């Protein structure tokens, strides 16, 4: 099975199942920039992050990435 690291973009192929961390199966990986504004807003809502309702996709992505960076 092929996995991708969602932070670095690195991929690996292994017969073993990987769980946790930043690794997800390639088939399940959806880059944030491929998501709609509505889905990005849902992610922000789930994280309890406030945003301007008129925010652009770039602004929404920035808020999500900033939160992910702060969490490390």
GROMACS elastic network, one bead per residue, 0.5 to 0.9 nm:
[ bonds ]
;  ai    aj funct       b0    kb
    1    12     6  0.83154   500
    1    13     6  0.55239   500
    1    14     6  0.54813   500
    1    15     6  0.58832   500
    1    16     6  0.75738   500
    1    17     6  0.77049   500
    1    25     6  0.73046   500
    1    26     6  0.84614   500
    2    11     6  0.68514   500
    2    12     6  0.56261   500
    2    14     6  0.64571   500
    2    15     6  0.86363   500
    2    24     6  0.85955   500
    2    25     6  0.59719   500
    2    26     6  0.59053   500
    2    27     6  0.84127   500
    3    10     6  0.83665   500
    3    11     6  0.54816   500
    3    12     6  0.53923   500
    3    13     6  0.63221   500
    3    14     6  0.80161   500
    3    18     6  0.79584   500
    3    23     6  0.60337   500
    3    24     6  0.53602   500
    3    26     6  0.50679   500
    3    27     6  0.84019   500
    3    29     6  0.88398   500
    4     7     6  0.87494   500
    4     8     6  0.82824   500
    4     9     6  0.59683   500
    4    10     6  0.56745   500
    4    12     6  0.66090   500
    4    22     6  0.80102   500
    4    23     6  0.54404   500
    4    24     6  0.55853   500
    4    25     6  0.62088   500
    4    26     6  0.55412   500
    4    29     6  0.74765   500
    5     8     6  0.55540   500
    5     9     6  0.50888   500
    5    10     6  0.53318   500
    5    11     6  0.62987   500
    5    12     6  0.85515   500
    5    21     6  0.85031   500
    5    22     6  0.52393   500
    5    24     6  0.65875   500
    5    25     6  0.88964   500
    5    26     6  0.89448   500
    6     9     6  0.55826   500
    6    10     6  0.79120   500
    6    22     6  0.55676   500
    6    23     6  0.63295   500
    6    24     6  0.72304   500
    6    29     6  0.75903   500
    6    30     6  0.89628   500
    6    31     6  0.79713   500
    7    10     6  0.82429   500
    7    22     6  0.65836   500
    7    23     6  0.86423   500
    8    11     6  0.88279   500
    8    22     6  0.88029   500
   11    23     6  0.86515   500
   11    26     6  0.81760   500
   13    16     6  0.88325   500
   14    17     6  0.75270   500
   14    18     6  0.86057   500
   18    21     6  0.86865   500
   18    23     6  0.69901   500
   18    24     6  0.76644   500
   18    25     6  0.84691   500
   19    22     6  0.86743   500
   19    23     6  0.70247   500
   19    24     6  0.75644   500
   20    23     6  0.66535   500
   20    24     6  0.81369   500
   21    24     6  0.84795   500
   23    26     6  0.88864   500
   24    27     6  0.82880   500
   24    28     6  0.66770   500
   24    29     6  0.64555   500
   25    28     6  0.54326   500
   25    29     6  0.65316   500
   26    29     6  0.52561   500
   26    30     6  0.86473   500
   27    30     6  0.83801   500
   30    33     6  0.83488   500
   30    34     6  0.67335   500
   30    35     6  0.76299   500
   31    34     6  0.55342   500
   31    35     6  0.72670   500
   32    35     6  0.54563   500
   32    36     6  0.86654   500
   32    40     6  0.77349   500
   32    61     6  0.71297   500
   32    64     6  0.89019   500
   33    36     6  0.79138   500
   33    57     6  0.80628   500
   33    58     6  0.85040   500
   33    61     6  0.72240   500
   35    38     6  0.81387   500
   35    39     6  0.61629   500
   35    40     6  0.65637   500
   36    39     6  0.52914   500
   36    40     6  0.62781   500
   36    41     6  0.86476   500
   36    57     6  0.79016   500
   37    41     6  0.60714   500
   37    42     6  0.85788   500
   37    55     6  0.88186   500
   37    56     6  0.77365   500
   37    57     6  0.58224   500
   37    60     6  0.75444   500
   38    41     6  0.51279   500
   38    42     6  0.62942   500
   38    43     6  0.88157   500
   39    43     6  0.63255   500
   39    44     6  0.87088   500
   40    43     6  0.51002   500
   40    44     6  0.63434   500
   40    45     6  0.86360   500
   40    57     6  0.79671   500
   40    60     6  0.65514   500
   40    61     6  0.73024   500
   40    64     6  0.80695   500
   41    45     6  0.60225   500
   41    46     6  0.85493   500
   41    51     6  0.82108   500
   41    53     6  0.86945   500
   41    60     6  0.72044   500
   42    46     6  0.61276   500
   42    47     6  0.86328   500
   43    46     6  0.51495   500
   43    47     6  0.63673   500
   43    48     6  0.86974   500
   43    49     6  0.87419   500
   43    64     6  0.79116   500
   44    47     6  0.50898   500
   44    48     6  0.61451   500
   44    49     6  0.51391   500
   44    50     6  0.71631   500
   44    51     6  0.79268   500
   44    60     6  0.80508   500
   44    63     6  0.79504   500
   44    64     6  0.67731   500
   45    49     6  0.58949   500
   45    50     6  0.72700   500
   45    51     6  0.89165   500
   46    49     6  0.77238   500
   47    64     6  0.89880   500
   47    67     6  0.87376   500
   49    63     6  0.81177   500
   49    64     6  0.86268   500
   49    67     6  0.85903   500
   51    54     6  0.83965   500
   51    55     6  0.69598   500
   51    59     6  0.87809   500
   51    60     6  0.75899   500
   51    63     6  0.81487   500
   52    55     6  0.51407   500
   52    56     6  0.88965   500
   52    60     6  0.89708   500
   53    56     6  0.88473   500
   55    58     6  0.80305   500
   55    59     6  0.58710   500
   55    60     6  0.64252   500
   56    59     6  0.51637   500
   56    60     6  0.62722   500
   56    61     6  0.86227   500
   57    60     6  0.50688   500
   57    61     6  0.60631   500
   57    62     6  0.84796   500
   58    61     6  0.51570   500
   58    62     6  0.61229   500
   58    63     6  0.87436   500
   59    62     6  0.50444   500
   59    63     6  0.63346   500
   59    64     6  0.88074   500
   60    63     6  0.51887   500
   60    64     6  0.63903   500
   60    65     6  0.86826   500
   61    64     6  0.51611   500
   61    65     6  0.60658   500
   61    66     6  0.84274   500
   62    65     6  0.51201   500
   62    66     6  0.59262   500
   62    67     6  0.85043   500
   63    66     6  0.51038   500
   63    67     6  0.61907   500
   63    68     6  0.86680   500
   64    67     6  0.51428   500
   64    68     6  0.62238   500
   64    69     6  0.86456   500
   65    68     6  0.50293   500
   65    69     6  0.61197   500
   65    70     6  0.85487   500
   66    69     6  0.51052   500
   66    70     6  0.60926   500
   66    71     6  0.86169   500
   67    70     6  0.50428   500
   67    71     6  0.61568   500
   67    72     6  0.89804   500
   68    71     6  0.52289   500
   68    72     6  0.68967   500
   69    72     6  0.55912   500
